[in-house]
């Protein structure tokens, strides 16, 4: 059973965090603004709060599975932090957010348990990743836009038809010169050079990966080879394959694969906990939690010199 006061306190903490990030963009009506079809930001955040609370309680219930416990020092630190919160906030403010010491302490305890349990669960993930699975190829590239450019003042401008003709001619010339001097050509034509690493799991361009034509070209090249002009969507590319097996990029990919495995395992374990229990929400009680006021930060302390203030 999750006390309504604890749920309200966690909701208010989350409310304040969201407001600090988004209220300047969304304004005073942010909580009634539609975040997705049929769901306001208030509904979105309250749903997240419920899921988080359910998750924390279930993780607490399974601490013995991973031999997790909090030390006396950790428990004392939590109690001290809760007391400090109570001392720093007046009674009226605490009542608005259910900031009783017991709820603050419980919230901090559950968050600590969640962190410890996530680490313990993630530690059981398979960390063996072969070079073949993580192998990365790296190329340098120039991307030449055929539609827009940034002017000297930093504003985005659109090429005229005549300008586009010149851009295409320059790109064609650059592609030929780059065969013997890739970096020098980029400097001559003021093209930015960037690098990109990819592997066998590279997504298609439609799914957020790099340009398909570029990846196909890179796959056909050997280290040091420079491509001709590659046509992309409203742009050209010129690439140089820097490495057929980039050791540093491969190591980073291994770390990414392990991190993904850990995240997936944690998700699978917590989903399993939820599937094994029946969760019921008192909707009437939960409906009482409304984000109808925007939190405001307290005024900054006046640290000016007293004699200057008197003047």
N, C-alpha and C positions, 0 to 999 in steps of 0.2 A: 504494500500500500504506500503510495507516494502522497505525502501531505500537500494540501492545496497551497499552504504557505511557502513550501519549498519550491513548488512549481511556479508560483508567482515570482519568487525571488529570482529564480533562474531566468524566467521570461523577461524580467526587468533588466537584468544584467545584459541579456542578449539584445534587448531593445536599445539600450544605451550604446552598445557597440555598433549596431547598425546605424543609429542616428549620427554617430560621430563620423561615419564613413559616407553616408548617403543624403543626409538631410540638406546639405548645402546644394545638392543637385535636384532633389525632389521636393524640397520646401516643407511647409508645415502640414501639408496634406499627404505626406509620403505614405502613411499607414493605410489610407483609403485608396491609394493609387493601385491600379491593377498591375501586378507583377507578371502574371501569366494569365492565360484565358480563364476567366471566372474565379481568379484567386488574387486577393489583395496582398500587399506586403505584410500586413498584420497576420493574415491567414497563413501565408508562407512561413513566416518566422515562428508562429505558434506551433505549426506542425513540426518544424525542425526541433523546437524545444521539447516537445513530447517524445519524439524519437530519441533524442539525446538522453533524456531522463530514463526512458525505458531501457536504453542500452546500458547506462551506468548502473542501474539497479541489477540488471541481469549479470553484468560483469562482476559486481560485488558478490552475487550469489554463487559464482563459479571460481572465486579466488582460490579455494582449496585445490582445484584441478591443476593449478599452476604453482601451488605452494607460495602464494602471494600473501604477505601480511605487512602491516605498517609498524614501524618501530616506535618505541615510546617517544623518541626524539621527534619523529614525524608527527605523531599525534599531538605532542605539545606545541609544535610549530603551528599546527592547524588551529588549536585552541587559542593560541596567542594572537594569530591573525584575525580570528573571529572577534576576539575581545577588542582588538585595535579598531576594527570596523565599527563596532558598537560605540566605542568612545569618540570616534571621529564624526559620527552622524547624529543629528538630533532625533528626538522621539518621533516627531511628525514625519520626517523624511523616511525613517525606518518603517513606520507603519504603512506608508504608501507602497513600499517595495517588499513588504514582509521581511524586513531586514533584522529579525530577531537573531540573537547570537546563535541559537540552536540551528536555525536554517542556514546561516552563513557557514557555520562549522560543518554541517552536513554536506553542503554544497562543495566546500573545499575538500572534504574527505572523499566524496564520490569522484571528484575530478582527479584526485591523486590516485585513487584505485584504477580509474580508467586509463591513466597514463601508464601505470605499472603493468596492468593487464595487457594493454596493447603491445608493450615492449616484449612481454613474455610470450604472447601468442605469435608475434612477428618473428621471434627468435627461432621458432620451430619450422619456419619456411625453408624450402630447399634453396641453398645458396650456391649450388654447383652449376655454373654456366660455362659451356665450352666456347672455345674461340670461334668455332664454326657458327654457333648460334648467335654470337654477338658481333661477328666480324663486320667492320665498317670500312667503307671506301670513302675517300675525301677528295673533293674537287674545289678549285677556286673558280669563281665566275664573275662575269660582268653582265649586268642586266640593263638593257637599253630600251627605255620606254618609247613607244611610238605614239603616245597620246598626250602625256603631260610632262611637265618639268617644273623645277623649283627655281624661281627667279632670285635675283640678288637680295631681295628683301625677305626671302623665305616663304613667299606665297606660291601656291600651286597655280600654274598656268597651263593652258591647252595649246598644243601646237596647231598652227594653221596648216592647210594642205601643202603649201610651198615649203614650210618648215619641216613637215614630215618627210618630204622628198629628200631634203638635205640630211636629215637624221638617218634615213635608210642608206643613203650613199656613204655617209661617214661610217656607219656600222659595217657595211660591206668592205670598205677599205681597212677598217680596224681588224676585221676577222682575218684578212690576208696578212697584215703586219704582225698580228699576234702569234702567228705560226713560229716566228723567230724570236719575238720578244713580247711575251704576254704582259708582264708588269709595266714595261716601258710604254707599250701601246695604250694601256689603261691610263697611264699618267698623261700621255700626249692628248688623248681625247677626253680627259677629265671623267673617265668612267670609274665608279667605285668598284673595288674588288672585295668580294666576300667569300667565305668558305662554307662548305656544307658537307656533312658526313651522313652516310645512309647505309642501310644494310638490307638483308633479305626481307625484312618486315616493313620496308618502306611503303607507306600508304599511297594510293593513287592520288593524282592531283585533285580529283573530285572529292576525295575524302580528307583533304588537307595536306597531302604530301607535296613534294616538289614537282615541278613541271615534268610530265611523263616523257616528253621528247628529250629533255635534258638527262633524265635518269637512264633512258635507253642508250643515249650517246655515251654517257659515262661508263655504262656496263661494257661497251664495245672497245673502250680505250685502254691503253697501258700507261703506267706512270710517266708523267712528263709530256704526254701527248696533248696537243691543243686541238679543239674542235673547230669546225667551220661555223658559220652563222646558223644558230638553231632558232627556229621560230616558235615563240610561245604565244600566250593570249595577249595581244596588244603590245608585244615586246619582242626583242631578240635577246639571245644569250650567246656568249662565247665562254667556253669552259676549258680548264686545264685540269687533267686528272693528276692530283698531287700524290695520292697513295692508293695502291690496290689493297693494302691492309694497314690501316692506321691504328697503331698499337694504343696510343693514348685515347683515341675516340672509342676503340673497342673496349678498353677498361671502363670508360664512363658508361658505355652501353651495358656492360655487365652489371654495374651498380644500379642502373635504371631497371633492368630486368628483375634483379633481386628485390628492389623496392616495390615494383609492381606485384611480384609474387607475394610479398609480405602484406601489402594492402589488400590483395584479393583473399588471402587466407584469413585475415582479420575480419573482412566482410563476410566470408563464408561461415566462420565460427559464430559471429554475433547473430547472423541470420538464423543459424541453427538454434541458438538459444531462444530467439523469438518464436520460432516455429514450434518449440516444445512447450510453450505456455499460452494461456489465454489472457489477453490484455483487454481490460475494459476501462473506458474513460467516462468519468462523470461529466458529460457534456454541459450540463447546467452550471456546474461549478466552474468549469474551464471557461465558459462564456463570460464569466465575470471579469476575466483578465482582458482588459481593453487598452490598446495603445492610443489613448485619446489625448495625450499631452506629450509634447516634445520635451525631452530633458534639456536643461540648460546648465552649462558649466558655471561653477561659482566664480564670482569676480576675482580677478588676480589680486594678490596681496599688494598693498602699497608699500614698497620698500624705499620710497624717496626720503631724502634727508628732512628731518623735522623742521630745521630752520628755514629750508627752502620752501616748505609747505606754508609756513607762517607768513612768508612774504606774499 
